[in-house]
């Protein structure tokens, strides 16, 4: 019978290999104590309060004015002008515009339309053509040359979207492309990369669902900005959501290609957007009653108080506003423009 010469070395080696494998898998793990000690830099914005660093999508239907809005952002940053007429910039910063649907003449004409007699900023860079399949390499090359860049806009994403790889779904392709652009932005703190893209033709209650294509694009983006404007209308709404921004809607107006906030700042533009939504399909009296209830904040308002201010017909208006979903009846005779408050039960 052969003797057992094993001294356990094989078992020790397997155990060591398993431990090394586990260490590699968990090498990036952090604990609460580590996180509590960190001091991270503040989030930087290309457009204060509106467009933060990272990768974003600027969505809207064709010919809605997305390119004009993008150019306004770029010229504001590179020339230290007010963006959308009201948002002040802190000094001049470098930008890059991949205007892949334009030429030099149109670029000059549009810049002069927005700038008037002011010169086109030196820190404004643009390209009207890039090598197919080299979008990421192009961005990385530009950042190596100009690491101080604040904003890069790709107009449009469809111009640089590669075909689906063999065995790859449309979702996987969309997420791969958006993820690659996001990695470029993440590799350069303070850099914002925004890609212009068309919206879906079908309407959706959730504006995130308006992103054309699969959910891969929206899923990879840090921020989504949707420009909602009816054809030939001068008014529009800019809807913003994302990981690092407060979800909100801002009212805009357009005049000869120039987008301007409909308000003195983002806060007042948000109020204007809410007022427009409230007024849609309503008469003046309904608008005034809805505004009065909304001004009371989360506190419910007694119908009698509304009737004292607006007359006995106010009861009918309150009922119609409730039916339209603009008001909520908390209990009999009490209304609010917000969700029902806890602790107030419906009367029998």
TADARA-V820469 format. One record per residue. N is the residue number from 1. RES is the residue in one letter. PSI is psi as a letter, one per 20 degrees, with the letter a starting at -180 (* if undefined). Layout:
BEGIN
n | res | psi
N | RES | PSI
N | RES | PSI
END
This chain:
BEGIN
n | res | psi
1 | X | p
2 | X | q
3 | X | q
4 | X | o
5 | X | j
6 | X | p
7 | X | j
8 | X | j
9 | X | h
10 | X | g
11 | X | h
12 | X | h
13 | X | g
14 | X | h
15 | X | g
16 | X | h
17 | X | h
18 | X | g
19 | X | h
20 | X | h
21 | X | g
22 | X | g
23 | X | g
24 | X | h
25 | X | h
26 | X | j
27 | X | h
28 | X | j
29 | X | q
30 | X | q
31 | X | r
32 | X | h
33 | X | g
34 | X | g
35 | X | h
36 | X | h
37 | X | i
38 | X | q
39 | X | o
40 | X | q
41 | X | q
42 | X | q
43 | X | p
44 | X | q
45 | X | p
46 | X | g
47 | X | o
48 | X | p
49 | X | i
50 | X | g
51 | X | o
52 | X | r
53 | X | r
54 | X | a
55 | X | p
56 | X | r
57 | X | p
58 | X | o
59 | X | q
60 | X | r
61 | X | r
62 | X | q
63 | X | k
64 | X | i
65 | X | j
66 | X | g
67 | X | h
68 | X | g
69 | X | g
70 | X | g
71 | X | h
72 | X | g
73 | X | g
74 | X | g
75 | X | h
76 | X | g
77 | X | g
78 | X | h
79 | X | j
80 | X | k
81 | X | r
82 | X | p
83 | X | q
84 | X | k
85 | X | i
86 | X | h
87 | X | o
88 | X | q
89 | X | q
90 | X | n
91 | X | r
92 | X | p
93 | X | q
94 | X | q
95 | X | r
96 | X | p
97 | X | o
98 | X | n
99 | X | m
100 | X | i
101 | X | j
102 | X | r
103 | X | r
104 | X | g
105 | X | g
106 | X | h
107 | X | g
108 | X | g
109 | X | g
110 | X | h
111 | X | g
112 | X | h
113 | X | g
114 | X | h
115 | X | i
116 | X | c
117 | X | i
118 | X | q
119 | X | q
120 | X | p
121 | X | q
122 | X | h
123 | X | j
124 | X | o
125 | X | q
126 | X | q
127 | X | q
128 | X | j
129 | X | p
130 | X | r
131 | X | p
132 | X | p
133 | X | j
134 | X | k
135 | X | g
136 | X | g
137 | X | h
138 | X | g
139 | X | g
140 | X | h
141 | X | g
142 | X | g
143 | X | h
144 | X | h
145 | X | h
146 | X | m
147 | X | i
148 | X | j
149 | X | p
150 | X | h
151 | X | p
152 | X | p
153 | X | p
154 | X | o
155 | X | n
156 | X | r
157 | X | h
158 | X | h
159 | X | h
160 | X | j
161 | X | p
162 | X | r
163 | X | r
164 | X | p
165 | X | q
166 | X | p
167 | X | j
168 | X | p
169 | X | r
170 | X | h
171 | X | g
172 | X | h
173 | X | g
174 | X | g
175 | X | h
176 | X | g
177 | X | g
178 | X | h
179 | X | h
180 | X | g
181 | X | h
182 | X | h
183 | X | h
184 | X | g
185 | X | g
186 | X | h
187 | X | i
188 | X | n
189 | X | p
190 | X | i
191 | X | p
192 | X | p
193 | X | p
194 | X | p
195 | X | p
196 | X | p
197 | X | q
198 | X | q
199 | X | r
200 | X | q
201 | X | h
202 | X | p
203 | X | q
204 | X | q
205 | X | h
206 | X | o
207 | X | i
208 | X | h
209 | X | i
210 | X | i
211 | X | p
212 | X | q
213 | X | b
214 | X | r
215 | X | i
216 | X | h
217 | X | g
218 | X | h
219 | X | h
220 | X | h
221 | X | q
222 | X | h
223 | X | q
224 | X | p
225 | X | p
226 | X | p
227 | X | o
228 | X | o
229 | X | p
230 | X | q
231 | X | p
232 | X | j
233 | X | q
234 | X | i
235 | X | q
236 | X | r
237 | X | p
238 | X | o
239 | X | p
240 | X | p
241 | X | r
242 | X | a
243 | X | h
244 | X | j
245 | X | q
246 | X | p
247 | X | p
248 | X | r
249 | X | p
250 | X | p
251 | X | p
252 | X | q
253 | X | q
254 | X | p
255 | X | o
256 | X | l
257 | X | i
258 | X | o
259 | X | p
260 | X | p
261 | X | p
262 | X | m
263 | X | r
264 | X | i
265 | X | a
266 | X | h
267 | X | g
268 | X | h
269 | X | h
270 | X | h
271 | X | h
272 | X | g
273 | X | h
274 | X | g
275 | X | g
276 | X | g
277 | X | g
278 | X | h
279 | X | i
280 | X | o
281 | X | j
282 | X | q
283 | X | r
284 | X | g
285 | X | g
286 | X | g
287 | X | g
288 | X | g
289 | X | g
290 | X | g
291 | X | g
292 | X | g
293 | X | g
294 | X | h
295 | X | i
296 | X | i
297 | X | b
298 | X | i
299 | X | p
300 | X | q
301 | X | p
302 | X | p
303 | X | h
304 | X | h
305 | X | g
306 | X | g
307 | X | h
308 | X | h
309 | X | h
310 | X | i
311 | X | r
312 | X | h
313 | X | i
314 | X | h
315 | X | g
316 | X | g
317 | X | h
318 | X | g
319 | X | g
320 | X | h
321 | X | h
322 | X | g
323 | X | h
324 | X | i
325 | X | j
326 | X | h
327 | X | q
328 | X | p
329 | X | o
330 | X | g
331 | X | r
332 | X | o
333 | X | j
334 | X | p
335 | X | q
336 | X | q
337 | X | j
338 | X | a
339 | X | q
340 | X | p
341 | X | q
342 | X | q
343 | X | i
344 | X | o
345 | X | q
346 | X | p
347 | X | q
348 | X | *
END
